[in-house]
Amino acid sequence: MAVDTIPPVTVEVAFDGGPYDSSYTWTDITPWVSSYETTRGRNSESDRIEAGTLDLTLDNSDGRFTPQKDWSTELLPLNVQTGTDTLGTTSGFNSSLSISSGTSTPHGGARALQVSGASVTSGTAIIYTDRIPVKPGNRYRGSYWIRKTTTSGYASVPQVPVIRWRDAGGAFLADSIGSAWDGVGGTWRQVTVEGMAPEGAAYGVLICQTSGAASASLVYWSDDWSLAEVAPYAPNVVPRRRVRVRTANLLPKDTASGGDVSQSSLCFQVDHVSGQSKTYVSGISHTGPGSVRADFAASGDGTTPFSASVRAGYFATERWAAWTTPRFTYWRTRLVPRGLAQVVAGRTYTASGYYRMVTTSATDTLFARLRWYAGDGTLAGVSSSVTITPISGQWVFWQTTGVAASGATLAGVEIGTRGSVSGVAGMLDTLQVEEGSTVSAWTPGGSIFSGFVEKWPVRVNGLTSEIVLPVVDAFNVLGTTELQRPMRQHILSTAPWGYWPLTEGPGSTSAQNLSDETNPGPLKASKYGGGTAAFGAPSVVANDDGTSLSITNVSNTKGTVVDCTNTGVNYPELTTEFAASFWCLPTRPSAGVYSNLFRVTGDDGQKAAEVVLDSDGYLTINVGFPDNTGNPGGGWHWSTSEIQLSSSTPSLVTISIAAGEGTLYINDRWATSTADQNGPAVAPRLRPPKYITLGGNISPVGPYDFTSGRFGHLAIWDRALTTEFKETYYIGAGGYGSTKGTFFEDEAARLSRLMRYAGFIGETVFDPAVSGILGFDWDEGATALEVVQTTAEDASGYAFMDGDGRLTYHNRQRRMSGPLRYTLGESTGLPYETDMSFLVDEDRVVNEVTFTRPEGADGIDRDLPSIATYGRKKKNIELHVTTDQEIMDAASAVVNSYREPVLRFEEVTFKSSAAPALFPFVLGVEVGDRVRLVDLPSQSPVSSMDFYVESVKISVTCEGATPEWVTVLSLSPASIADVWLLEDDGFGVLDDTTVLAW
C-alpha cells in the first residue's frame, strides 16, 4: 500500500490515570496540539538510557488545560417540550403523550411539568429540549429531576438521559447516554448525563428516553431541567497523568523487533489448533522489513471457517524459570496479552491486512475476523467474517468490520481456513486495527511515545494561552521509586498484614511496621517482669546489613515479647487462612521446658496458632479451630516437626494455615503438618486474633513459655503462603540465611522481580536471558531505575521504555550480527537528508579494562599495540555474574571492540512530510534496530554502512496546512558488535576484524 499522505496521529491524555492505576480512560486532545517533540534512547552505545521525554505544546486559549481553574457552571436556557419531532435519529417520539403544568409537589419553584399517556414504546422520547448551541470538544452535563406516581402498570419502565448531538444542519452525529433509571414512585430523583460534543457538533438536545415499554397508563412529573458546560478535565489537570502519542493502527508494535509484522514477530499464535506450524521469513514483504508465513494445518472438518487458523494477537500463558539455585529451579506462570489492540466495548473497529498465496498446488478459501477479549483473557465474542480470495503471485487486500462485544477491552485478528486441504500456506503483512468503519493508509502499530505529565506550565499572552507540557516516560517514575533493602522489598511485595524487620537501633522500645505504620510492635514485658530485650544485636540474616532483636534472661513466666497487636488491637477477622514467617536463632530451653516462639491468641483468650520449641530443637505447631471441639486435641490440631531447628545457624520458621490444616516449614523444607496427627479440621474457620506475639505468650490466660534468642524480619499474612514464596523467602530474596553466595537468577527473572518490587503497572518485553546474576544487593533508598539498569548491564545488555511504554530489555546477543531491518537511501525510496557529518577519533578507544566480579575473579585485559599507539585508555567494569569466565569474556569483548577508532555517522535526519513513503519507517523504527545507509555522499569514506539505532527523536509542527515532520536518529556503527557466524554469507568470513561471540 503506497503511503502518499501524512498518516493520522492522535495525542491522548488519561486524566484519570496515574502511574499506579490499572484502569483509566483516554481523552483525545489532538485538536489542541500545535507541536510536539519526542526523544527516546541515548547518544551512543556506551551511554546509559535515561528517561525519554515529550514536549507537547497545547493551545490553551479557552483555559481547558489550566490547573485548578475555577469553572463556574453556566446553565444554558432550556424549553422543555413534547411533540412529534423525530429528534434526528431512529428513536421517535411518544405521540400519545400529553404535557401540562401543575402545582402538585414541584421540585423547585411553584409548578412542575406533568407528562401522561396511555402507553410507552421502548426507545422513544418522553421529554426533550430545544436545540442548545454547543462547541465541539467541550463537555456538557445534562440534568433533570423526575418523579413517577405509584400507579401500577409502568413501574418496570426505566428511562435513560441522553444528550443528542447535531450538526449545523440538524443532522444526527452521536448520542451521549447516561445510566438507565427505574426510580421509586413518589420520590424525586435527579438524573444526569455527561458527554463531549463531537467534531462538527453545533447543537445538543437533552432527552428523557424510555428503555422499556408498557401498555398501561403512566404519569411522570419532571422539573429543573438544565444543560451546562462543565470543566473539560478538572479537577484532574495534575502531574503524573498518562499521555500517549499513537498512530491510527491500534495494534501494538511487535514485541520482538519494533515493527508490526517482521521476520521475528511474536504477535502470532498457532498452537490453539494441533498440527499447525508457523515460519517467519524475511522475504516477499509487502511493506516494511518482512512478512509472516502461515502454514494452515489440514485438521478441520472442511466446512467450518477457522477450523485451522492463525491469530494475530492473543493471550499467552508464559512459564519461565523465575530463579535458579544449585538445588532448585522455580517456575512461574502468567497470562499476558500479545499483539492485541485496545478497544472500547460498543464501538466500531475495522481490521485490514494483505495476504499473498505461497503455494498454488494447495488452495482453500480463507476467512478473516476480529476476536474480542476481556482484560482477563476471556473471549468476549467474535465479529462476522469476510472471505479472502487468494490470487497467485499477488498481494490481496482484505478488511473486516465489527462492533466490540460487551466487556471487551482488547481485540485481535484471526485468519483461517476450513482446514480440509493440506499444504495451504500464505504470507501475512501490514496488519491494522483502527476505530471506525474504514482504515487509513497502513502504519506500524503502537505509540510513538507513552509517559506521564511532569507539570502544567501555563503561558498567557493577551487573549492567547499555551502550555508546553513536559512529559517523561516510565523510567522517570522508576527513577523516583525508592526500594527498601532487598529482603524487606521482597516481603513487602507480597502485601503482608504486618511486617516488622526488627532492625531498630539500640535503645528502641518499639519495632516499626513497614506494612502499617499505625500498628507498631512495642516491646512488652510479662506482668511478672523478667527478660532483657534489646535492639541492635548482630543481624540474624547472613546477607542483611541491618541488625536484629535480642531477648535474654527469660524464665517460663517472665520475659519480653514483640507485641504485634500493640496491646490488644484486633486484626480483621480471619476466615480459613493465615501465615507467619520470621528468622530466629533461639536458645533451646532446658529439658521438660517449652519455649513459645510465636503465638496468635484468639478473641476468646485461647491459642489460635502457635509455634513451640523443645529442648531437643524440635518445633510443635498448634492451630485452634473453634468449631471443632469434638476433634482430637479438644479443638486444637497439633504436630511436631520431623527436623530440628539449628542451634548455631539462624533459621527461617514459617507456618501456613489453609483448609483446616496447619503446615510448618523450617528454612526451605517441609517440617510437619497438623493433618498428619489429626487430619484436616471439619470446620476450618480460624479463631479471630486478639493478640499476636513473637518470643512468648502474653494472653490473658497467663504469660508463659518465653524464649531467649535473636529474631528478625517477622511478617504475617491473612492468607496461606504459596510454596514458591516460602522457598524464595529463604533462598530467593537475594541469597540470605545460610545460603549466602549460592543464590542466582537470570537477568530476565531479576528484572521481573524488580518490577514487582517497584509496583510497576505495565507490560514488559524481555529478550531471552543469557546470564546468571548473583544474589542482589543495594543500599537503602536505591531507586528501581538504578537497579534495573545495573541488572541489564550485569548481563551486558540494556533496558529502555519503548514507544508503547513497555519496559524492554535487549540482551547482548541481539546486536551480534543482528538482522537488517531497514535499508535507507534515495535508491530505496526512503531518502535521508545529506546534511550529515562523520568522524574517526580516539575519544571512545578502550585498550585496558580492569574487571571485578564480587566473590570471584578480578584482573586486567589490555591490548598492548593499541596502548602503544593511543596511550592507555582505561575502563573499569564490575559485573555480578556467576562465573569468572563470563566477566573475563566481557572484558575481552570491550577491548576487542574499542581498541581502534571506528568510523561514526552519529546522526541522520529524515523529513517525512516531503517524502510520505518514509512514514512506515519513522513510525516503526525502534531503539536497537539495525539499519543500512546506502547512497552515502561521494565525500563519505564508504558508500554504505550498517548501524544500530540508539535514539529516536521526532519533531512535529502542526501549524499550517501540512504538518512538518522531522525524525533524527542517533546511530552507532554495527561493526563494533558484529561477530563471526558459521556459513553466513555476510558474517562467515574470518579475518583480522573478526570478533567471537560470548
N, C-alpha and C positions, 0 to 999 in steps of 0.2 A: 504494500500500500504506500504510494508516494505521499510524502508529507510536504505540502506546499503552503501551509498556513501555520501560524503560531498556535500550538495546542492550548486548550483552556487549562489554567492553573487556578486552584482555589486556596484561599487563605482562611483558616478556621481557628476559632478560639473556643475552648471548653470553659466557659465562665463558672461552671460548677465542678471543675475537675482539677484537683491538685496532684502533687507527685504521688500521694499515697491513696488516691481514690481509684477504685477499680471500676466504677460506673460513672459515666458522665455523658454530656450531650454536646455535640459540636455545633457551633453557630458560624455561619458563613459571613465574613466581614470583607469579602473581596471588593465590593463596590467602593469601600472607603480607603483602599490601599493605593498609594501613589508610587511607592517604590519599595524594594527590599533587597537585602544583600545577605547571603548566607556563606559561611565558611566552616568547613569541617576537615579535620586532618592535621597535618604537620608540615613543616617546611622541607624536611629531609628524612631519610630513613633512620637516621641516628637520633632523632628527637623523640621525646615522649608526646603522645597525642593528648592534648588537653581538651577542655570543653569546647564544643562547637558553638558558633554564635549566629544569630539572625538579627539584623537591624531592620525593623519594619516601620515604614513611615505611613501614618494614617491621617486622613482628613478628619479633623475633629471640630468642624465649623458649627455643628449642632450640639456639641458638648457630650455626645453619646459615650465617649471614652474617658471623660473627666472623672477621676476617682472622687468619691464622697460628694458628688454633686447633689444638691437639693432639688429633686424632681417633684415640684408641686403638681398635683393632679388637676388637670383641666377637664371638666366634664363637658362633652360635646352635646348640644341640644338634640333631643330626640322627640319625634312624634310617633307614638305607638299606634298601630292600626291593625285591622283585619281587612280582608278583601279578596280579590281574585288574582292578585299579582302572581306570576309564575315563579318569581324570585330567581330567575335566570338559570335554573338547573332542573334536574329531573324531579325534585320534590315539589309538589304543587301546594295549593292552599286549601285548607278545610273550608270550602264554600258554605257548608251548612252551619257554621258557627255564627253567632251574633255577638256584638260587643256593646257594652253600655257602661255608664259611670254610676257608681253607687257609693253610699256612705257607710256601708257595712264594714266595720272594723278595718279601716285603711291602715297600711303600714306606716305611711308618712303623710302628713297633710290632712285635708278634710275628706278626700274621696279616693277611691281605688277603682281599677279597671276590672269589670266583670266580663268573662268570656263564657258563653254557654252554648250547648249544642246537643243534638240527638245522637251523634256518633263521632268516632275518631278513626281516621285512616292512618296506618303506620307510616312514618317517614314524611309527614306533612306538617306545615307550619300552623301553629295555633295563633301566635302573635309575632309581628315583625315590625321593624322600624323603617323610617325613611332612609334613603341613601345618605351616608355621612362621609364627607371628604376625608381621605387618608393620604399618608405619604408612604411610598414603598420603602421597605426596610425598617419602618418604625413599628414598635409593639403597641398593641391596644388591648384593653381589658373591658369586656362587656359584662354588665351586671344587672340583675333584676331580682325583685322579691316576688315570690309566688306562694299561693295558698290554695289547697283543694278543700272542698267541702267533704263531708263524710258520707255523701250519698253513695249507695252501692252501685256497682257496675263499671266503675272506671278506676278503682283503686290500684289496679295492676298495670295501668298505662303509664310507663315512665316517659319523661321528656328530657331533651338534651338542649343545652345552649349552643348556638352556632354563630360564628361571625362569617358571613359570606362575602368574599372579595370580588369586586367587579372592576373592569377597566373603564376608561372614559366613555366608551360607547355602551356601557351597561352589560357587556358580555361577562359570563361567569369565568372566574380564574381558579379559585380554590376555596375550600372551607377550612376554618379552624374550629374544631369540635371539642366541646367540653365533656365532662362526665355525665352519664345518664343519672336522673334522679326521680325516684318514685314518690318520695315525700310522705308526710303524715297528714292525714286530713285534719283541717282546722288549725294548722300551725304554719306561720310564716317562715319561709326559708329563703336565704339569699343564694342565688345560683350565679356562678361566674364562668367565663371562658376567656382565655388569653391566646393571642397569636400575633405573628408578624405579618404585616401587609406584604404580599409577594411583589416581585418585579412587575411593573405595569399596572399595579392597582391604583385606582383613583377614588373608589368608594368602598365602604363597608356597610353591611346590613346585619343588625343583630336580630337573631331569630330564636324563638322558643318553639322547638320542633319535637314532634312525637317520635318515639322509637317503639311504639306498640299500638295496638288497635283495640277498640271497644265499640259495641253496638248500642250500649245503654247511654242515657243522657249524662252530661257532666257539667260541672260548674268550676271554673278557675277564677281566682282573684289574683290580680297582679298589680305591682306598684313599684315606684322608684327605679325606672329604667335609666341606664347610663352607658355610654361608651367613652372611655377615657384613654388618652395616650399615656403610656407608662414608661418608666425609665428603661431604656433598651437593655442594659446589662447590670444596673445597680441591684444589689449592693456588692456585686462580685467583680467590680473593676479593682482587683487587688493583685499583688505579686503572686508568683508561682501558679498562675493559671496555665493550663496546657495550650500550646499553639502548634499548628502544623501547616505546612505548605505542601499541597499534594496535586498530583495530576488528576485528570478525569478518570483514569483507569484505577479502579478501587482495589484491584489485586495488589498485594504487596510485592516488593522486589523479591527476586529469587534469593533464598537464604544462603545459597552457596556461593554465588558469583556476582551478585549485584544487578543482574539483568532480569528480564521477565521469563524468557524461555531460553535455555542455553544447554551446552553440552554437559553441564554438571548440575542440572536443575534438581532441586529437592522437592519441588512442588507437586509431583505426580505420584499417585498411588495406584497400584495394580493388584496388590495381593489380597484384595477383598474377594476375588474370584480365583479359585485354584487353577493352575495351569497357565496363567498369564505371565508374560515377561515384558521387560522394558529394556531399551537400549538407547543410550544417549549418544548422539553423533554431532559432529561439528559442521557437516556439510549440508547442502541443499537448503540453506536458510532462506526464509522469506524476508525477514527484516532482522537486523542485529547480528550477533556473533554466531548464532547456532539455533538449531531446532531440536525437537524431541521426537524420536521414533517410538511408535506404539505398535506392539505386536499383539493382536487380538486372538485370544485362545478360542479354539473350537470346543467350547464347553457349555454352550447354551442349548435351548430347545428348538432353535430355528424359527421361532415365531415371536418371541418376546423381545422387544428392544432392550438394549443394555444387558442382555444375558452375559456378554463379555464387554468390558469397558475399562477405560482409564478415567481417573478423577484428578482434575487439576484443582487442588485444594481439598483438604481432608483433615481429620483429626488423627494424629498418630499417637500410639502408646509407646513412649520411649522407655527403654530399660538400659541402664548404664551402670558401670562399676563406679559407685559413688566414692569409694576409697578402698585401699588395699593395704593389708598388713602382712607380715610374714606368715600369719596363720589364717587370715580371713580375707575374703573379698565380699564387700557389702553391696547389694544391688538395690536400686531404687527405680520406681516407675512413675511416670506422669503422663497425663493426656494433654497434648499441645496442638494448637492449630498450625497447619502448614499450608501456605499459599491461599488462604481464604480472604475474601473481601468483606469489609464491614458494611452491614446494611441495616435498614430500619424496617421493621415489620409494617406491612401495608403499603409500602412504596414500590414503584415500578422500576425494574432494572433490566438491562439488556446485556447479554454476553455475546461476544463475537470472537472470531479467530479464522485461521486459514488451515486447510487440510490438503495434503498432497499424497496421492497414491504412490506407494513404493513398488508393489508387485501388480502386474496385470493378469497374471495367471490365477490369482485368487482374489475375488471381489465379493463384497457383501454391502448391503445398504447400511449406511451409518446414520446415527442419530446424535443430537446434542440437546442438553437441557441444563437448567440451573438446579442445584441442590441447596436447600435452606437448612441451616443448623442453629440450634440454640447455643448459648455460650458454654454450656457444659458438654457439648459434643453430640447432644441428642439430635437426630434428624427431625426437623420440623415440617418438612414437606419437599416436594419437587415441582418444578414447573412443567408445563406442556413441552413436548419435544419437537424439534424440527428435523427434517431429513437432509442429510448431506449426500450429494451425488458426486462421487469422485470422477475426475477426468484425467486420463493418463497424461503424465508429464506436465501438469498444470497445478498451480495453487488455486484452490477453490475457497471463496469467502463464504462464511455462514454466520448467522446470528439468530439468537432466540431471546424472547422477552417473557418476563413473568413478574408477578406481584409477590413480594417477600411474605412468606407464611407467618401466621401468628406466632409470636415468640421467637422469631428468627433474629439473630444478630450478625450472622456470618453467612456467606454464600460461596459455593464453589461451582465448577463446571464439570460435567460428565459427558464423555464422548464414547459411544459404544456401538456394537453390532448385535445381531440376533445370536451370534455365536455358533452358527451352523456350518461355517466354512473355515477350513484350516489354512493357515498361512497368510491371513489378511494382515497387512501392515501399512502404516502410513505415517507421515510426518505432521507434527503439530507446531504451530508458530503463531506469534503476535496475538496471544490471548488478551482479552479485555473484558472487564465488567464495569458498566457505567450506569449511573442512575438516569432514568428516563427511558423512552421507547426507541431511542436511536443511539448510535455511538459516534464519537468524533474520530478524527484520524488517530491511529494507534500510537500510543506512547508507552514506555515501560511503566509497570505499576509501581505503586508505593509513593512515599513522600520525599520531597526534596529536603525537608527539614522538619524535625519534631523536637519540641523543647518546652521551656517554661519561662513565663514573663519574669524579668527581674524587677522592673518598676514601671510606672506610668508617668513619664515626664511630659507635661503639657506646655506647649509654647503658643502664646497668643500674639497676634499682630493685627490690631484693629478688629475687623469683623471676621478674620480668618483665624483658624487654630489648627495645629497639627501636633501629632505625637510621634516621636522617633522612639519606637518601642524596642528596648534591648531584650532579647530572648536568648537563653542558653539551653544547651541540651542536657540530658540527664547526668552527664559527667559532673556538671556543676552541683546537682543535688547530692551525688555520691561524694563530692568534694567537701560538702558541709555536713555529711552524716558521720558522726564520730562513733567509733566502735569501743565497746568495753574490751578489757583484756580477753584473749581468745576463749578461755574457759568460761568466763561469765557470759560472753556473747553467745556461745553455743547453748548454754542453758536458757538464756532469755529468749532465744529464737523459738523455743518450744512453748512459750506463753504459760509459764507456771503460775499457780495461785500465789506462791510466795517464793522468794529466793534470797537467802542470806549468805553472802560469801564468807562472813566471819573473819574478814581481813582488817578489822579496825585496829588502830594503834593502841599502844599501852595506855591504860587509864580510862579507856572507854567503858561505858556501862550498858551500852545497847548496841545491837547489830543492825546495820542498815538493810532494809528490804528493797532490793532493786526492782521488784515487781509491783510493790505497793508501798510507797514512802509513808503513807498514813498508818501503816501497821508494822513498826519495827519489832525487833526481837530483844527486849530488855533481858539482862541477866537477873535471875530471881533465885534467891536462896530459900531452902527449906524453912518452914516455920520453926524448925528446931535448930536452924543455923548450920554451920559447917560447910566445908568445901571452899577452895580458893579458885576463883575463875579470873583469868587474865587474858586479854587480847595481846597480840604482838608476838606470839610464840612462832618458832620456825614453821614454814608452810607445811601443811600435811599433804600437799600435792607436789610431786617432784619438779614439775616443769612450770610452776606458777611462782611468780616473783613476789606474791603477796605474803601474808602471814596467816596464822590460824589462832583458834581459841584453845587455851589450855585450861583444863579443870583438874584440880588435885585435892588431896586431903579430904576425900569424901568417906562417909560411912553409909550403912544401909539406910538410915533415916535422915542423914544430914548431908546436904550437898547443894550444888547450884546448877541451874538449867538455863537454857535459852528458851524463853517463853515466847513462842511464835504467835500466840493469840493475845499478847500484851495484857495479860491478867484477865482472861475470860471474855474476850471479844469473839462472838460467834462467827464462824465462817458460814457461807451459804450452805444450805442443806445438801448433803451428798445424796446420790441415788444409789448406784451399784458399783461405782468405780472410785479408786483413789490410788495415789502413788507418792512415794517419797524416796529421795536419794541423798546421801551425804558421804563425804570422805571422813575416815576416822583412823586413829591409831590408839585404841583404848588399852588400859591396863586390865589384865584379867583379874577377876575377883578371886578371893580365897575359896577353898573347897566348900561346897554347900551354900555358897552365896551367889546371887544372880545380879547382874548389872543391867539396868534398863537404858539401852542406847537411844531409843526413840519411842515416843508414845503419843497416841491420839486418845483423849478421854472424851467419851460421848456426853450428850446433854443430860444423861441420867447418872453421871458420875462414874460409870463403868468404863472399862477399857474397850475401845473400838478397834484399835490396831496398835501393836507394839512389837519391838524387836529387842530380845533379851539375850545377853551374853553370859555364858557359864565359865567355870574355872578352867576348862579344857579348850576354850576358844570356839565352842560351837554356839550357833545362834538359833534361837527359837522365835518363830513368828506366830503371833496370836491375832486373830481377827474376830470381832464381835458382830453378830447379826441378830438384832433384837427380836425377830420373829421366829427364831429357830431354837427356842429353849428346850424343845424336846429332843434335839440332836445331841450326839455325844459331845461332852465338854460343857454341857449346860448352856449352850448358846455361843460358846467361843470355839472357833476352829483353830487348831494349832498344829505345828510341825517343827521338828528340829533339823538343822542343816546336816548334810552329809559331808561337808567340807568345813575346815576350820578357818577362823579369822586369824591372819598373821599377827604375831606378837612383836614383829620387828619392822614390818613394812606397812605403810598406810594402805588401806583398802577402801573400795567403794562399796557401800551397802545400799541395796535398792529393794524396796518392797513395791509390788504392783498388785492391785486387787481388782478383780472383774469377775462377773458371772458366778458369784458365790465362792470364789477361790482366791486365796492369797498366795503369792509366789515370792520367794526370796532369792536374790542374786548377790553373790559376792564377787566383786570385780566384773569380769565379763562372763561368769559361769553361773548356770542354774545351781542353786543350793538346795532348795526344798520347796514343797507346795503343801498347803493345808489339805488339799484334796487327797493326798496320799494317806493321810491319817484319818480324816473324817468324811471324805467325799465332798462334793460341792454342796453349798448351802441350798436348802429347798426354797427359801425366800431370801434372796441375796442382797436385800437392801441394807445399807450400812447405817450405823448409828450416826446421827448428826454430831459433828465435832464441837466440843466446848473448849477443850484445852489441847494444844499441840506443843510438845516439849522435846528438846534434844538434851540428852545427858542425864535423864532421870524422870521421875513421876511426881507431879505436884497436884494431883487431883484431890478433890475434897475428901475422898475416902481415906486418904492418908499418904503422905510423902514417903517414898521408899525407893530402894534399888538404884541409887545414884552411881554415876560412872566417872572414873578418873581417866584422863587421856587428852588427846588433841583432836579437834574437829574442824572441818571446813566445808564450805560450799553445800549448804543444806538447801534443798528445793522440794516443794510439794506441788502436787497437781490434783485437780478434781477429775481425773480420768486415769485409766491404766496407761502404762508406757508400752510402746512397741518394742519388739526385740531389737530392732535397729537402733533405737535411741539408747536402750540400756547398754548395748555394746559400745556405741560410739561415745557415750558419756565417759566410758572408761578408756577406750582406745582412740576414738575418732576425734576427740576435742583437742587435738594437737599433740598427741603423744604424751599425755600426762600419766601420773602414777608411776607404777613400776615399769612401764613400757617406754619410758623416755628414750628417744633416739631411734625407736624402731618403727614409729608411725610414718606413713607417707601416703599420698594420694596423687592422682594425675592432675594436671592443671585445669582440665575442664571440670572435674569434681570440685576442686578448690574454688573455682570461680562461681560455680553453682552454690556452694556453701556460703560464700561471701555475699551473694545476692540475697540469700535467705537471711543472713545476719543483718543486712542493711535494710531489710523490708522493701526491697526493690519490687515495684509493680510494673511489669512489662515483660516482653519476650526476650529471650536470649538465643544467640546463634553462635555455636562454638564449632571450630574445626575439630577433627579427631585429635585426641590427646597424644602427645609424643614424648612426654617427660614424666618422671615421677618426682613429686615435690615433697620435701621433708616437712615434718610437723611444723606448723607455722607459729609465729610469734610476732607480736607487735606491741608498741608502747600504748599505755592507756591514753585514749583520745585520738589515736591514729584515725585518719579518715578512710572510709570504704574505698574511695578512688585510689588513694595511695597504695593500699594493699592489693587492689585489683591490678594496678599497673605493675607492681612488683611481681605478682604471680605470673602475669603474662611474660615479663622479662626474664623470670627464672627459667622459663621454657624457651627463651629466645624468640618469642612471638610478640604480638602487640594487640591491644584492645582498643576499641573505639565505639561510639554510638553511630549507627548507620542512619540514613535518612528517615527511616520509619521509627526511630527511637529504640531500636533493639540493641542491647549490649552484644557486640560482635567481637569474637576472638579469632585471629588468624594465626595458625601455628607457623613455625619456621619453614616447614616443607612446602607451604603454599607458594613461596617465591622461588623455590628451587626448580628452575626451568619450567615455570608455570605456563599454562596455556594462554595463547594470544587471544584477546577478546575484541580488539578494535584495530583496524588499520586506517590511519588518518592521513589525508593529503588531498590535494586538488584532483589527482587522478582517480581517487576512490569516491569522489562526491562528498567527502567530509573534510572541507578545507579548514585550515587554521591560519591565523594571522602570521605573516612572515616577519613581523617586527619582533625579533627574538634575539636572545644572546646565549652564548655558550662559553665555557671556560674550563681550563685544566689548571688546578693549583694544588698545593700541598697542605691546605688547611685541614683536610679530612684524612690525611695519611696517618695510619696507626701501624707502627712496626714493633711495639713492645707492649704486651698485655700481661699484667700481674693478675693472677686469678686466685680466688679463695672459695673453698666450699666448707660451710660450717661442719665441724666434726669430721673433716675429710682433708683432701689434698689442697695444698697451695703451691704456687710456683710462678714461673715467668716463661712466656712463649715470645720469642723475638725473631726478627728477620734481619740478619747482620748486613747483607748488601743494602737493604733499604736504610738502615741506620747510618751506614757509611755515606749514602747519597744525600739524605734529607735531615740527618740528625735524629736524635732519639725522640720519637713521638709516642707518648705513653697513654695507656688506658687501663683502668682498674675495673675488674668485674668480680662480683660476688653472687653466686647462684646457689639456691637452696635445692639442688638436685640430689639424687640418691646415689650417684656413682662418681668416683673420681674421673673415670674416663670421659663422662659427658662434659664436665667442665673443662677438661683439657681439650676436647674436641671443639668446644665453643670458643676457647681462646685461640686455637689454631685457625678456626674459620674466620675470626675477626682479622687476624694478621694476614692470612692469605687474601682476603677480600680488599683490604685497605693498605697494603704495603706500598702500592704505587698510586700516583694520582690517576683519576679516571676522568673521561670527558663527560661533562654535565650540561644539559639544557634544563635549566631549573624551572622554567615556566613556559606554558604555551597557552595562547588565547584563542577562543572561538567566539565569533559573532553570529549566533544562530538566527537572529532576526533577518539578516541578509541572506542566510542560507538555511531555510527551514528543514532541509534534509538532515541537519545536524541534531534536531530535537530528540529523536530516539536515542542518540548517543549522549547528549549532555544531560538528559533526564535519567539515563540508565547507568552512567558511569559511576563507579564507587571506589572508595579508598581500597588499594590493593589490586586493582585491575591492571593487567598487562596490556599496554598499547604500543603500537608501532607508528612512528612518524616517518612517512615517505615523502618524496619530492622536497627534501630539505633544500634550502637555498644553495646556490653553487659555491658560495663562500664558506659553507659549513665544511667541517673536516670529513663528514660522511654524507651519503645521500639518503640513508635511512638508519634508524636506530630504535631499539626497544627500550621501554621504560616501565616502571611501576608508578601508579598514581599515588601520591602521598597526601594531597589535599584537593578538595573541590570547592571552588569559590564561584558563586553565581550572583550576578548583579542584574536586577530588573528595574527599569524605569517605566512606569505605566502611563505617563503623561503623553499626550499626542495620540494620533490615530493608530500608530503601530508601536507597541512596547519595544523598548531597546533591551536586548537580552545578551549579556556578555558572560562567558564562562572562562575561568582561568584555572588551569591545573598545575599544581606543583608536582615535579617529576623527580624520580631517582633512576639512575641507569640500571637496567636489568642485568647487565653483565656482572655486577658485583655479587649477585645472588644465584646466577646460573651454575648448574653443576653438570657433570658428565652423566649421560643416560645411555645405557647399553642399547645399541642398534637403533638409536633415534636419529632421524635424518638431520635434525638441526643440532642436537647436543651430543652426538655419539662419536665425536672426533676428539682424540687425545692429543693435546699439545701443551705448550708451556703456560697456557692460561687456564688449564683445567683445574677445577676445584671439585673435590669429592664431597658428597652429601654426608650429613651426620644426623 
